[in-house]
Amino acid sequence: VLFSRVSVYTTFLLLLATLGWIASTPTIGLTRVTTADTLGGAFARRLLLPALLMPVIVAFVFEMLQSRLGLSEALAFSFVALFSGGAVAWLVWWVATLLDKLERQRRKSLLLRNDADTDTLTGLANRRAFDDALASLLRGQREHDMRFSLLMLDLDGFKSYNDDFGHLAGDEVLRITGHLLGAALRPSDLAARYGGEEFALLLPDTDVTRAGEVAARILDAFRGFAWPQRAVTISIGVAQSAPSDGITDL
């Protein structure tokens, strides 16, 4: 009974007043969500207003069908039901479109991030990603006493290999090296191309004994691989982090 005495225009003004109140407190409650740079915030910004307007629009359509077109209540309800179903279908389509757009943006952002942190030739992490990971492990060591080990690797005689067989053959050696290093590590470990023919491995929660075993396994992998031109060997240095170590010390 109460709502039957409230005009559509009054309802619309109440809606505007509600939106104005929400906008005046942008750091609490619902407004905090709508201003957030998250998936929930994106949904709220696009769907909140249509959801608030839909009851007003449905009521307006129902009143217009009865008063201006002279339709019976049953027929007016039928038209309003069709209108409401179409509006809901449109909202579903809008949500699906938004989700598709956000997912494509997320994938594009992930690809760009991977490209920025990946050495294109070997597929391993690049120097930038290695430096970030090493700094993070050193912070974890200082704050939580989480030890780790570092392996520095250098292909032996790589310059003479390039001179004898050409740079394309040398690139193939680097690619194979990336594959062999990646196959020797756990998912939590990081293999990076440090520069040129130098590589670095970060082994979290690994002492120097375990790191030495990893190094031996890598040496065996290099010795056992059927290299296309001549055998390629690698030298490896192993260090376990100490509480006082910085990047240069390690």
C-alpha positions as CSV (number, residue, x, y, z in Angstrom):
1,V,0.0,0.0,0.0
2,L,2.8,2.4,0.9
3,F,4.7,1.9,-2.4
4,S,1.5,2.2,-4.4
5,R,1.2,5.8,-3.2
6,V,4.8,6.7,-4.2
7,S,5.1,8.0,-7.8
8,V,7.8,6.8,-10.2
9,Y,9.4,10.3,-10.1
10,T,9.6,10.3,-6.3
11,T,11.2,6.8,-6.4
12,F,13.7,8.0,-9.0
13,L,14.6,11.0,-6.7
14,L,15.1,8.6,-3.8
15,L,17.4,6.5,-5.9
16,L,19.5,9.6,-6.8
17,A,19.7,10.6,-3.2
18,T,20.8,7.0,-2.3
19,L,23.5,7.1,-4.9
20,G,24.6,10.6,-3.7
21,W,24.9,9.3,-0.2
22,I,27.0,6.3,-1.4
23,A,29.3,8.6,-3.4
24,S,29.8,10.9,-0.3
25,T,31.4,8.0,1.6
26,P,33.9,6.5,-0.8
27,T,36.0,4.7,1.7
28,I,33.5,2.5,3.5
29,G,31.0,-0.3,2.8
30,L,29.7,-0.7,-0.7
31,T,31.5,2.3,-2.1
32,R,34.9,0.9,-1.0
33,V,34.2,-2.1,-3.2
34,T,33.0,0.0,-6.2
35,T,36.2,2.1,-6.1
36,A,38.5,-0.9,-5.8
37,D,40.8,-1.9,-8.6
38,T,39.6,-5.6,-8.5
39,L,37.2,-7.9,-10.3
40,G,34.5,-7.2,-7.7
41,G,35.0,-3.5,-8.1
42,A,34.7,-3.8,-11.9
43,F,31.4,-5.7,-11.5
44,A,30.0,-3.3,-9.0
45,R,30.8,-0.3,-11.1
46,R,29.0,-1.8,-14.2
47,L,26.1,-3.6,-12.6
48,L,25.1,-1.7,-9.5
49,L,23.3,1.1,-11.3
50,P,21.4,-1.1,-13.8
51,A,20.4,-3.3,-10.8
52,L,19.1,-0.3,-8.9
53,L,17.3,1.2,-11.9
54,M,15.6,-2.1,-13.0
55,P,12.8,-2.1,-10.4
56,V,12.0,1.6,-11.1
57,I,11.9,0.9,-14.9
58,V,9.8,-2.2,-14.4
59,A,7.3,-0.2,-12.3
60,F,7.2,2.6,-14.8
61,V,6.6,0.2,-17.7
62,F,3.8,-1.5,-15.8
63,E,2.1,1.8,-15.0
64,M,2.4,3.0,-18.5
65,L,1.0,-0.1,-20.0
66,Q,-2.1,0.1,-17.7
67,S,-2.7,3.9,-17.6
68,R,-1.7,5.0,-21.1
69,L,-2.3,2.0,-23.2
70,G,-5.3,0.8,-21.2
71,L,-4.1,-2.8,-21.0
72,S,-5.6,-5.2,-18.4
73,E,-3.5,-6.1,-15.4
74,A,-2.9,-9.6,-16.6
75,L,-1.7,-8.5,-20.0
76,A,0.4,-5.7,-18.5
77,F,2.0,-8.3,-16.2
78,S,2.8,-10.5,-19.2
79,F,4.5,-7.6,-21.0
80,V,6.4,-6.7,-17.8
81,A,7.5,-10.3,-17.5
82,L,8.9,-10.3,-21.0
83,F,10.6,-7.0,-20.4
84,S,12.1,-8.2,-17.1
85,G,13.4,-11.4,-18.8
86,G,14.9,-9.5,-21.6
87,A,16.6,-7.1,-19.1
88,V,18.0,-10.0,-17.1
89,A,19.3,-11.7,-20.3
90,W,20.9,-8.4,-21.3
91,L,22.6,-8.2,-17.9
92,V,23.9,-11.8,-18.2
93,W,25.3,-11.0,-21.7
94,W,26.9,-7.8,-20.3
95,V,28.5,-9.8,-17.4
96,A,29.7,-12.5,-19.8
97,T,31.2,-9.8,-22.1
98,L,32.9,-8.1,-19.1
99,L,34.3,-11.5,-17.9
100,D,35.6,-12.3,-21.4
101,K,37.3,-8.8,-21.7
102,L,38.9,-9.1,-18.2
103,E,40.2,-12.6,-18.9
104,R,41.7,-11.5,-22.2
105,Q,43.3,-8.5,-20.4
106,R,44.6,-10.8,-17.7
107,R,46.2,-13.2,-20.2
108,K,47.7,-10.3,-22.1
109,S,49.2,-8.9,-18.9
110,L,50.5,-12.3,-17.9
111,L,52.2,-12.7,-21.3
112,L,53.7,-9.3,-21.1
113,R,55.0,-10.0,-17.6
114,N,56.4,-13.3,-18.7
115,D,58.1,-11.7,-21.7
116,A,59.6,-9.1,-19.4
117,D,61.1,-11.7,-17.1
118,T,62.1,-14.4,-19.6
119,D,65.2,-14.8,-21.7
120,T,63.8,-15.3,-25.2
121,L,66.7,-17.6,-26.4
122,T,66.8,-20.2,-23.5
123,G,63.3,-19.8,-22.1
124,L,64.8,-19.3,-18.6
125,A,64.4,-16.3,-16.3
126,N,66.5,-13.3,-17.4
127,R,68.9,-11.3,-15.2
128,R,66.1,-8.9,-14.0
129,A,63.9,-11.8,-12.8
130,F,67.0,-13.4,-11.2
131,D,67.9,-10.3,-9.3
132,D,64.4,-9.9,-8.0
133,A,64.2,-13.5,-6.9
134,L,67.6,-13.3,-5.2
135,A,66.7,-10.1,-3.3
136,S,63.4,-11.8,-2.2
137,L,65.3,-14.8,-0.9
138,L,67.8,-12.6,1.0
139,R,64.8,-10.8,2.7
140,G,63.3,-14.1,3.6
141,Q,66.6,-15.2,5.1
142,R,66.9,-12.0,7.2
143,E,63.3,-12.0,8.4
144,H,62.6,-15.7,8.7
145,D,66.0,-17.4,8.7
146,M,65.1,-19.2,5.4
147,R,68.4,-20.5,4.0
148,F,69.0,-21.2,0.3
149,S,71.8,-22.0,-2.1
150,L,73.1,-20.4,-5.3
151,L,74.7,-22.1,-8.2
152,M,76.7,-20.2,-10.8
153,L,77.4,-22.0,-14.0
154,D,79.6,-21.2,-17.0
155,L,79.8,-23.1,-20.3
156,D,83.5,-24.1,-20.9
157,G,85.2,-22.9,-24.0
158,F,82.0,-21.3,-25.4
159,K,83.9,-18.7,-27.4
160,S,85.9,-21.3,-29.3
161,Y,82.7,-23.2,-29.9
162,N,81.2,-20.2,-31.5
163,D,84.4,-19.6,-33.5
164,D,84.5,-23.2,-34.8
165,F,80.8,-23.8,-35.6
166,G,79.2,-20.3,-35.8
167,H,76.8,-18.3,-33.7
168,L,73.7,-20.2,-34.8
169,A,75.3,-23.4,-33.4
170,G,76.2,-21.5,-30.2
171,D,72.6,-20.4,-29.9
172,E,71.5,-24.0,-30.1
173,V,73.9,-24.9,-27.3
174,L,72.3,-22.1,-25.1
175,R,68.8,-23.4,-25.9
176,I,69.8,-27.0,-25.0
177,T,71.4,-25.7,-21.8
178,G,68.2,-24.0,-20.8
179,H,66.3,-27.3,-21.4
180,L,68.8,-29.3,-19.3
181,L,68.8,-26.9,-16.4
182,G,65.0,-26.6,-16.4
183,A,64.7,-30.4,-16.3
184,A,67.1,-30.7,-13.4
185,L,65.2,-28.4,-11.0
186,R,62.1,-28.5,-8.8
187,P,59.2,-26.2,-9.5
188,S,60.2,-24.0,-6.6
189,D,63.8,-23.5,-8.0
190,L,64.8,-20.8,-10.4
191,A,67.1,-21.1,-13.4
192,A,68.2,-17.9,-15.0
193,R,70.5,-16.8,-17.8
194,Y,72.9,-14.5,-16.0
195,G,74.6,-13.2,-19.1
196,G,76.2,-14.6,-22.2
197,E,77.1,-18.2,-21.5
198,E,76.7,-17.8,-17.7
199,F,73.7,-19.2,-15.8
200,A,72.6,-19.0,-12.2
201,L,70.3,-21.3,-10.2
202,L,68.5,-20.4,-7.0
203,L,67.5,-23.3,-4.7
204,P,65.3,-22.3,-1.8
205,D,65.4,-24.4,1.4
206,T,68.5,-26.2,0.2
207,D,71.8,-26.6,2.0
208,V,75.2,-26.8,0.3
209,T,75.2,-30.6,0.4
210,R,72.0,-30.8,-1.4
211,A,73.0,-28.1,-3.8
212,G,76.2,-30.1,-4.6
213,E,74.0,-33.0,-5.5
214,V,72.0,-30.9,-7.9
215,A,75.3,-29.6,-9.5
216,A,76.5,-33.2,-9.9
217,R,73.2,-34.1,-11.6
218,I,73.6,-31.2,-14.0
219,L,77.2,-32.3,-14.8
220,D,75.9,-35.8,-15.6
221,A,73.2,-34.4,-17.8
222,F,75.7,-32.4,-19.8
223,R,78.1,-35.4,-20.1
224,G,75.3,-37.7,-21.2
225,F,73.7,-35.4,-23.8
226,A,74.3,-36.1,-27.5
227,W,75.6,-32.7,-28.5
228,P,75.3,-32.0,-32.3
229,Q,78.9,-30.8,-32.9
230,R,81.1,-31.7,-30.0
231,A,80.7,-32.4,-26.3
232,V,79.9,-29.3,-24.2
233,T,81.0,-29.2,-20.6
234,I,80.1,-26.8,-17.8
235,S,81.7,-25.5,-14.6
236,I,79.6,-24.9,-11.5
237,G,80.2,-23.0,-8.3
238,V,78.1,-23.6,-5.3
239,A,77.4,-21.4,-2.3
240,Q,75.0,-21.6,0.7
241,S,73.6,-18.3,1.9
242,A,74.8,-17.0,5.3
243,P,72.9,-14.5,7.5
244,S,75.3,-11.7,6.9
245,D,75.4,-12.2,3.1
246,G,74.4,-9.5,0.6
247,I,74.0,-10.1,-3.1
248,T,77.6,-9.3,-3.9
249,D,78.9,-11.5,-1.0
250,L,76.9,-14.5,-2.1
